[in-house]
Amino acid sequence: MQNQAAMSFSERNFQPVVESCEGCDRIVEEAGSQFCRSYLKPESKWRLGICNFATHAKPEITVATIRINPLKAAKRASAKKV
């Protein structure tokens, strides 16, 4: 069934894009189907998370605040004053 869905786009066999690809700037429409310009099988790029070629989705970066020992903070502050 995947072989039937694969279309020839610039002499390569590209798979149609998946729902997660909607809104990406790398999508090319040819013969009524949408294909990813950068990757042959877009569904495999979304298997483990966000596609690294996606222009419409950015990974979320979480910054953890670290609590510093108050004694160390006081020593650092006094060292900077001198």
N, CA and C atoms as an extended XYZ file, in Angstrom:
246
Properties=species:S:1:pos:R:3:atomname:S:1:resname:S:1:resid:I:1 pbc="F F F"
N         0.823       -1.186        0.000 N   MET     1
C         0.000        0.000        0.000 CA  MET     1
C         0.871        1.255        0.000 C   MET     1
N         2.019        1.211        0.686 N   GLN     2
C         2.890        2.370        0.691 CA  GLN     2
C         3.488        2.603       -0.682 C   GLN     2
N         3.719        1.544       -1.427 N   ASN     3
C         4.271        1.702       -2.768 CA  ASN     3
C         3.285        2.409       -3.685 C   ASN     3
N         1.990        2.175       -3.465 N   GLN     4
C         0.981        2.857       -4.267 CA  GLN     4
C         0.896        4.327       -3.896 C   GLN     4
N         1.131        4.640       -2.617 N   ALA     5
C         1.052        6.028       -2.168 CA  ALA     5
C         2.281        6.824       -2.575 C   ALA     5
N         3.384        6.134       -2.822 N   ALA     6
C         4.611        6.825       -3.217 CA  ALA     6
C         4.452        7.380       -4.625 C   ALA     6
N         4.842        8.611       -4.792 N   MET     7
C         4.738        9.263       -6.089 CA  MET     7
C         6.132        9.658       -6.548 C   MET     7
N         6.283        9.811       -7.831 N   SER     8
C         7.563       10.229       -8.384 CA  SER     8
C         7.619       11.748       -8.389 C   SER     8
N         8.594       12.305       -7.721 N   PHE     9
C         8.777       13.748       -7.655 CA  PHE     9
C        10.257       14.006       -7.908 C   PHE     9
N        10.565       14.570       -9.049 N   SER    10
C        11.943       14.837       -9.461 CA  SER    10
C        12.788       13.567       -9.463 C   SER    10
N        12.269       12.521      -10.072 N   GLU    11
C        12.952       11.241      -10.247 CA  GLU    11
C        13.252       10.517       -8.939 C   GLU    11
N        12.531       10.782       -7.885 N   ARG    12
C        12.660       10.075       -6.607 CA  ARG    12
C        11.275        9.623       -6.175 C   ARG    12
N        11.212        8.676       -5.267 N   ASN    13
C         9.926        8.217       -4.741 CA  ASN    13
C         9.690        8.861       -3.382 C   ASN    13
N         8.866        9.873       -3.362 N   PHE    14
C         8.526       10.577       -2.138 CA  PHE    14
C         7.204       10.051       -1.607 C   PHE    14
N         7.102        9.942       -0.287 N   GLN    15
C         5.852        9.592        0.370 CA  GLN    15
C         5.071       10.884        0.624 C   GLN    15
N         3.748       10.836        0.593 N   PRO    16
C         2.955       12.031        0.906 CA  PRO    16
C         3.179       12.468        2.353 C   PRO    16
N         3.000       13.755        2.612 N   VAL    17
C         3.217       14.288        3.954 CA  VAL    17
C         2.142       13.791        4.909 C   VAL    17
N         2.448       13.813        6.199 N   VAL    18
C         1.512       13.411        7.243 CA  VAL    18
C         0.870       14.669        7.829 C   VAL    18
N        -0.083       14.499        8.731 N   GLU    19
C        -0.803       15.632        9.314 CA  GLU    19
C         0.123       16.566       10.081 C   GLU    19
N         1.154       16.022       10.698 N   SER    20
C         2.080       16.840       11.481 CA  SER    20
C         2.857       17.818       10.616 C   SER    20
N         2.963       17.540        9.338 N   CYS    21
C         3.721       18.399        8.415 CA  CYS    21
C         2.928       19.613        7.947 C   CYS    21
N         1.634       19.657        8.206 N   GLU    22
C         0.804       20.761        7.725 CA  GLU    22
C         1.317       22.089        8.266 C   GLU    22
N         1.531       23.042        7.372 N   GLY    23
C         2.015       24.360        7.756 CA  GLY    23
C         3.507       24.541        7.552 C   GLY    23
N         4.198       23.503        7.167 N   CYS    24
C         5.645       23.570        6.948 CA  CYS    24
C         5.932       24.263        5.614 C   CYS    24
N         7.022       25.007        5.563 N   ASP    25
C         7.394       25.715        4.333 CA  ASP    25
C         8.045       24.803        3.310 C   ASP    25
N         8.419       23.603        3.696 N   ARG    26
C         9.106       22.681        2.793 CA  ARG    26
C         8.144       21.799        1.994 C   ARG    26
N         6.845       22.000        2.135 N   ILE    27
C         5.863       21.191        1.420 CA  ILE    27
C         5.736       21.689       -0.016 C   ILE    27
N         5.772       20.736       -0.946 N   VAL    28
C         5.605       21.025       -2.369 CA  VAL    28
C         4.381       20.262       -2.841 C   VAL    28
N         3.521       20.920       -3.608 N   GLU    29
C         2.328       20.255       -4.121 CA  GLU    29
C         2.535       19.941       -5.597 C   GLU    29
N         2.350       18.660       -5.921 N   GLU    30
C         2.485       18.233       -7.311 CA  GLU    30
C         1.466       17.146       -7.593 C   GLU    30
N         0.762       17.276       -8.664 N   ALA    31
C        -0.258       16.317       -9.101 CA  ALA    31
C        -1.326       16.104       -8.029 C   ALA    31
N        -1.695       17.160       -7.316 N   GLY    32
C        -2.751       17.082       -6.324 CA  GLY    32
C        -2.329       16.488       -4.994 C   GLY    32
N        -1.083       16.114       -4.833 N   SER    33
C        -0.578       15.562       -3.574 CA  SER    33
C         0.514       16.470       -3.032 C   SER    33
N         0.699       16.407       -1.719 N   GLN    34
C         1.721       17.221       -1.074 CA  GLN    34
C         2.900       16.341       -0.680 C   GLN    34
N         4.115       16.833       -0.945 N   PHE    35
C         5.333       16.101       -0.645 CA  PHE    35
C         6.298       17.004        0.101 C   PHE    35
N         7.158       16.385        0.904 N   CYS    36
C         8.214       17.120        1.595 CA  CYS    36
C         9.396       17.250        0.644 C   CYS    36
N         9.900       18.453        0.514 N   ARG    37
C        11.027       18.726       -0.364 CA  ARG    37
C        12.333       18.148        0.175 C   ARG    37
N        12.431       17.989        1.503 N   SER    38
C        13.693       17.628        2.131 CA  SER    38
C        13.854       16.149        2.437 C   SER    38
N        12.755       15.430        2.593 N   TYR    39
C        12.871       14.059        3.066 CA  TYR    39
C        11.918       13.152        2.306 C   TYR    39
N        12.370       11.943        1.994 N   LEU    40
C        11.556       11.002        1.225 CA  LEU    40
C        10.372       10.459        2.016 C   LEU    40
N        10.592       10.135        3.296 N   LYS    41
C         9.542        9.547        4.132 CA  LYS    41
C         9.292       10.441        5.345 C   LYS    41
N         8.405       11.414        5.232 N   PRO    42
C         8.183       12.348        6.336 CA  PRO    42
C         7.611       11.702        7.594 C   PRO    42
N         6.870       10.615        7.449 N   GLU    43
C         6.280        9.993        8.643 CA  GLU    43
C         7.346        9.442        9.576 C   GLU    43
N         8.480        9.010        9.045 N   SER    44
C         9.536        8.474        9.903 CA  SER    44
C        10.271        9.580       10.656 C   SER    44
N        10.241       10.817       10.156 N   LYS    45
C        10.868       11.927       10.863 CA  LYS    45
C        10.060       12.338       12.091 C   LYS    45
N         8.750       12.104       12.075 N   TRP    46
C         7.888       12.486       13.187 CA  TRP    46
C         7.719       11.357       14.196 C   TRP    46
N         8.307       10.204       13.947 N   ARG    47
C         8.110        9.044       14.813 CA  ARG    47
C         8.636        9.279       16.232 C   ARG    47
N         9.796        9.923       16.365 N   LEU    48
C        10.421       10.101       17.673 CA  LEU    48
C        10.172       11.473       18.285 C   LEU    48
N         9.427       12.312       17.630 N   GLY    49
C         9.167       13.651       18.147 CA  GLY    49
C         9.030       14.635       17.006 C   GLY    49
N         9.569       15.828       17.197 N   ILE    50
C         9.460       16.873       16.187 CA  ILE    50
C        10.474       16.620       15.074 C   ILE    50
N        10.030       16.793       13.857 N   CYS    51
C        10.890       16.641       12.682 CA  CYS    51
C        11.951       17.743       12.691 C   CYS    51
N        13.198       17.379       12.412 N   ASN    52
C        14.251       18.391       12.433 CA  ASN    52
C        14.211       19.299       11.208 C   ASN    52
N        13.427       18.959       10.196 N   PHE    53
C        13.265       19.810        9.025 CA  PHE    53
C        12.070       20.753        9.166 C   PHE    53
N        11.254       20.599       10.189 N   ALA    54
C        10.009       21.362       10.332 CA  ALA    54
C        10.303       22.845       10.530 C   ALA    54
N         9.640       23.680        9.740 N   THR    55
C         9.795       25.126        9.877 CA  THR    55
C         8.666       25.726       10.703 C   THR    55
N         7.611       24.964       10.937 N   HIS    56
C         6.452       25.487       11.653 CA  HIS    56
C         6.425       25.067       13.115 C   HIS    56
N         7.274       24.134       13.529 N   ALA    57
C         7.289       23.654       14.912 CA  ALA    57
C         8.707       23.751       15.456 C   ALA    57
N         8.830       24.299       16.634 N   LYS    58
C        10.132       24.419       17.284 CA  LYS    58
C        10.114       23.590       18.570 C   LYS    58
N        11.228       22.957       18.909 N   PRO    59
C        11.267       22.166       20.143 CA  PRO    59
C        11.193       23.074       21.366 C   PRO    59
N        10.535       22.587       22.393 N   GLU    60
C        10.412       23.349       23.629 CA  GLU    60
C        11.647       23.110       24.485 C   GLU    60
N        12.258       24.196       24.913 N   ILE    61
C        13.445       24.108       25.752 CA  ILE    61
C        13.056       24.555       27.152 C   ILE    61
N        13.290       23.689       28.118 N   THR    62
C        12.971       24.017       29.499 CA  THR    62
C        14.263       24.364       30.228 C   THR    62
N        14.239       25.487       30.923 N   VAL    63
C        15.396       25.940       31.679 CA  VAL    63
C        15.096       25.713       33.147 C   VAL    63
N        15.941       24.939       33.789 N   ALA    64
C        15.753       24.641       35.207 CA  ALA    64
C        16.553       25.639       36.036 C   ALA    64
N        15.910       26.195       37.051 N   THR    65
C        16.616       27.105       37.946 CA  THR    65
C        17.269       26.282       39.045 C   THR    65
N        18.519       26.577       39.299 N   ILE    66
C        19.277       25.839       40.305 CA  ILE    66
C        19.385       26.702       41.549 C   ILE    66
N        19.111       26.094       42.678 N   ARG    67
C        19.185       26.810       43.942 CA  ARG    67
C        20.624       26.763       44.438 C   ARG    67
N        21.174       27.919       44.734 N   ILE    68
C        22.549       28.017       45.215 CA  ILE    68
C        22.529       28.103       46.734 C   ILE    68
N        23.503       27.464       47.329 N   ASN    69
C        23.666       27.506       48.775 CA  ASN    69
C        23.814       28.970       49.210 C   ASN    69
N        23.052       29.441       50.198 N   PRO    70
C        23.122       30.847       50.616 CA  PRO    70
C        24.514       31.272       51.103 C   PRO    70
N        25.254       30.363       51.720 N   LEU    71
C        26.601       30.711       52.178 CA  LEU    71
C        27.535       30.964       50.990 C   LEU    71
N        27.422       30.137       49.964 N   LYS    72
C        28.241       30.332       48.764 CA  LYS    72
C        27.867       31.636       48.071 C   LYS    72
N        26.580       31.933       48.027 N   ALA    73
C        26.124       33.162       47.385 CA  ALA    73
C        26.672       34.380       48.121 C   ALA    73
N        26.700       34.339       49.450 N   ALA    74
C        27.224       35.453       50.238 CA  ALA    74
C        28.724       35.622       50.000 C   ALA    74
N        29.454       34.520       49.916 N   LYS    75
C        30.897       34.587       49.661 CA  LYS    75
C        31.174       35.164       48.275 C   LYS    75
N        30.415       34.759       47.298 N   ARG    76
C        30.608       35.269       45.938 CA  ARG    76
C        30.299       36.761       45.865 C   ARG    76
N        29.244       37.173       46.542 N   ALA    77
C        28.854       38.580       46.522 CA  ALA    77
C        29.908       39.442       47.211 C   ALA    77
N        30.465       38.952       48.327 N   SER    78
C        31.486       39.735       49.030 CA  SER    78
C        32.790       39.766       48.245 C   SER    78
N        33.096       38.723       47.505 N   ALA    79
C        34.325       38.689       46.711 CA  ALA    79
C        34.238       39.667       45.543 C   ALA    79
N        33.064       39.881       45.001 N   LYS    80
C        32.895       40.800       43.875 CA  LYS    80
C        32.996       42.261       44.313 C   LYS    80
N        32.670       42.552       45.570 N   LYS    81
C        32.704       43.926       46.072 CA  LYS    81
C        34.135       44.419       46.245 C   LYS    81
N        35.032       43.532       46.569 N   VAL    82
C        36.416       43.931       46.871 CA  VAL    82
C        37.229       44.113       45.649 C   VAL    82
